[in-house]
Amino acid sequence: MTANRPARSLTVSAEDYLKAIYTLSADAPASTTEIAQRLDLAPASVTGMIRRLSSQKLLDHQPYRGVVLTPAGRRMALRVLRRHRVIEAYLAKFLGYRMDDVHAEADRLEHAASDALVERMAAALGHPRVDPHGDPIPDADGRLDKVTYTALADLPLGQDAQLRRVTATEPERLRYLAEAGLVPGARVCLVDRQPFDGPVTVRVAGAERTLGREMARLLLCDLTVGPGRAARRQ
C-alpha cells in the first residue's frame, strides 16, 4: 500500500465484509453464520456477497468449511483496517472520543475518508502503532505488528503486568472497563483467581476490581512491564 496504489473500487458493503472476514478467519475459515452474526445480516445475503467477492478473487470459498481471504483480499482488508484504526486514534487524541464510542464513529467515517486524508491523520499522530483499544494498526505498506500477549485471566498470581490491548467490542463493556481504569497502558496485578472458572481480582491504580473470567480474557497484558518489546512487522 504505497503512494502508487490503485484507487479504492469496492463498495462500502464489500469493505465491511473483507474487514469482518479478516478478523473472523485469523485462526480458521470464517463460516457464513459467523459472518452474518458479525455484520448483523441474514445468511442468504451473506451467501450472495461471498459469491461476488469470490468472483473478484478476493475470497477463497472452501465448501463445508468457510471462507478465507486471498492475498488480494487480505491487502484490501488491511487497507480498510488501517483507515479504521488511524481514524480511531485521531478521534481519541484530537477530538476527545472515549474508548467506548470511538469504534462506531470510525465505522461511519472509514468509508468516506480518502487514503490521502488517512495518511495525513497518521502523520499528525506521529504514525501510531496501535489504536485506542491497543489493536495494532497496519502500516502504509500493509504490514501488521505481531505480538503475543497474555490474557489477564491467565496471569500468574502476584504478577505485575501492563495492559496492552482491550478486545471487548460492546460499548457497555468498554465503558465499564474505562471507568475501572482498565485501559491500554494501565499497570495491573492479578491478586486472586477463583476456581472453576470463577471471577478474578485485579489491582489497578491502587484499587482492587473483581471481574468475571470471560471479561478478564478480553484484556491482554504484557508481562515485561517495561518500555515495551519491539514488535515484529509482517
C-alpha positions in Angstrom: 0.0 0.0 0.0 2.4 2.6 -1.2 1.8 6.0 -2.9 1.2 4.5 -6.3 -1.5 2.0 -5.1 -4.7 1.9 -7.1 -7.8 3.9 -6.1 -10.4 2.1 -4.0 -13.1 0.4 -6.1 -15.0 -1.7 -3.6 -18.5 -0.8 -2.3 -18.9 0.1 1.4 -20.6 -3.3 2.0 -17.8 -5.2 0.3 -15.2 -3.4 2.5 -17.2 -4.3 5.6 -17.2 -8.0 4.6 -13.5 -8.1 4.0 -12.7 -6.4 7.3 -15.1 -8.8 9.1 -13.7 -11.9 7.4 -10.1 -10.8 8.1 -10.9 -10.8 11.8 -13.0 -14.0 11.8 -10.6 -16.1 9.8 -7.5 -15.4 11.9 -7.3 -19.0 13.1 -9.8 -20.9 10.8 -12.0 -20.2 7.8 -15.0 -18.0 8.6 -18.4 -19.6 8.3 -21.4 -17.9 6.7 -23.1 -18.0 10.1 -20.2 -16.2 11.8 -20.1 -13.5 9.1 -23.9 -13.0 9.3 -23.7 -12.6 13.0 -20.7 -10.2 12.9 -22.4 -8.0 10.3 -26.0 -8.5 11.6 -27.2 -9.7 8.3 -29.3 -12.6 7.0 -27.3 -15.7 6.0 -28.8 -15.6 2.5 -27.4 -12.1 2.0 -24.0 -13.2 3.1 -24.0 -16.1 0.7 -24.7 -13.7 -2.2 -21.8 -11.4 -1.3 -19.4 -14.3 -0.8 -20.1 -15.4 -4.4 -19.4 -11.8 -5.6 -16.2 -11.4 -3.7 -15.1 -14.9 -4.7 -15.7 -14.0 -8.4 -13.4 -10.9 -7.8 -10.7 -13.2 -6.5 -10.9 -11.6 -3.1 -12.1 -14.7 -1.2 -11.4 -18.4 -1.4 -14.6 -20.3 -0.6 -14.0 -23.7 0.8 -17.2 -25.8 0.7 -18.4 -27.0 4.1 -15.5 -25.2 5.8 -16.0 -21.5 5.2 -14.1 -18.6 3.5 -10.6 -17.1 3.8 -9.1 -14.1 2.1 -6.9 -14.4 -0.9 -3.7 -12.3 -0.9 -5.5 -9.6 -2.8 -8.5 -9.7 -0.4 -6.1 -9.5 2.6 -4.4 -6.4 1.2 -7.8 -4.8 0.7 -8.9 -5.8 4.2 -5.7 -4.3 5.7 -6.3 -1.0 3.9 -9.8 -0.8 5.4 -8.4 -1.8 8.8 -5.7 0.9 8.6 -8.2 3.6 7.8 -10.5 2.5 10.6 -7.8 2.3 13.3 -6.0 5.5 12.3 -9.3 7.4 12.4 -10.0 5.9 15.8 -6.6 7.1 17.1 -7.2 10.6 15.6 -10.7 10.9 17.1 -9.4 9.8 20.5 -6.3 12.1 20.6 -7.6 15.3 18.9 -11.3 15.2 19.5 -11.6 13.6 22.9 -13.5 10.4 21.9 -13.6 7.7 24.6 -12.6 4.1 24.1 -16.3 3.1 24.2 -17.6 5.4 21.5 -14.7 5.8 19.0 -15.3 2.5 17.2 -18.8 3.3 15.9 -17.8 6.7 14.7 -14.8 5.3 12.9 -17.1 2.7 11.3 -19.0 5.5 9.8 -16.0 7.6 8.6 -13.7 4.8 7.3 -15.6 4.5 4.0 -15.7 8.3 3.4 -12.1 9.1 4.2 -9.6 9.0 1.3 -6.3 7.2 1.7 -4.6 10.6 1.4 -6.6 12.0 4.3 -5.8 9.0 6.5 -2.1 9.3 5.8 -2.2 12.9 6.9 -4.0 11.9 10.1 -1.4 9.2 10.7 1.4 11.8 10.2 -0.3 14.2 12.6 -0.4 11.4 15.2 3.2 10.5 14.7 2.4 7.3 12.8 0.9 5.4 15.7 1.4 1.6 16.0 -1.9 0.9 17.9 -5.4 2.4 18.2 -7.1 3.4 21.4 -8.0 -0.2 22.2 -4.4 -1.4 21.7 -5.2 -3.1 18.4 -2.3 -2.9 16.0 -2.5 -0.5 13.1 -1.2 -1.9 9.7 1.4 0.4 8.3 1.1 2.1 4.9 2.6 -1.0 3.2 0.2 -3.4 4.8 2.5 -4.9 7.4 1.0 -5.6 10.8 2.7 -5.9 14.2 2.5 -9.4 15.6 2.9 -9.5 19.4 1.9 -12.3 21.8 0.3 -11.1 25.0 -1.2 -12.9 28.0 -4.8 -12.7 29.0 -5.4 -11.0 32.3 -7.3 -14.1 33.4 -4.1 -16.2 32.9 -1.5 -14.0 34.6 0.4 -15.7 37.5 -0.9 -14.5 40.8 1.0 -11.6 42.1 2.4 -10.9 38.6 2.8 -7.2 37.7 1.9 -6.5 34.0 0.9 -3.8 31.7 -2.5 -3.9 30.0 -1.8 -3.5 26.3 -5.0 -4.5 24.4 -8.7 -4.5 25.1 -10.5 -6.9 22.8 -14.0 -6.2 24.0 -16.2 -4.6 21.4 -19.5 -3.8 23.2 -19.8 -0.1 24.2 -21.2 -1.0 27.6 -18.3 -3.3 28.4 -15.8 -0.8 27.1 -17.4 2.0 29.2 -17.2 -0.2 32.4 -13.6 -1.0 31.8 -12.7 2.6 31.1 -14.4 3.7 34.4 -12.4 1.0 36.2 -9.2 2.3 34.8 -8.6 -0.9 32.8 -7.4 0.8 29.6 -4.3 0.2 27.4 -1.2 1.4 29.3 -2.6 0.7 32.8 -0.4 -1.3 35.2 -2.2 -4.2 36.7 -1.6 -7.1 39.1 -3.7 -10.3 39.4 -4.3 -10.8 43.2 -6.9 -13.5 43.2 -8.4 -16.1 40.9 -11.4 -18.2 42.0 -11.5 -21.9 40.9 -14.0 -23.4 38.4 -13.8 -20.5 36.0 -14.8 -18.1 38.8 -14.1 -14.4 38.9 -10.6 -12.8 39.2 -9.5 -9.8 41.3 -7.1 -7.3 39.8 -5.3 -4.4 41.3 -5.2 -1.3 39.1 -4.5 2.3 40.1 -4.2 1.3 43.7 -7.7 -0.2 43.8 -8.9 -3.8 43.6 -11.5 -4.7 41.0 -13.4 -8.0 40.6 -14.1 -9.2 37.0 -15.8 -12.2 35.5 -13.4 -14.7 33.9 -14.9 -14.0 30.5 -14.2 -10.3 30.8 -10.7 -10.9 32.1 -9.9 -13.0 29.0 -10.6 -9.9 26.8 -7.8 -7.9 28.5 -4.4 -8.7 27.0 -1.3 -7.9 29.0 2.5 -7.6 28.6 4.5 -9.4 31.3 7.6 -7.4 30.7 6.2 -4.2 32.3 9.0 -2.2 30.7 9.0 0.3 28.0 7.6 -2.3 25.6 9.0 -5.0 23.4 9.8 -4.3 19.8 7.0 -5.7 17.8 7.7 -7.8 14.7 6.4 -6.4 11.4 4.9 -8.9 9.0 
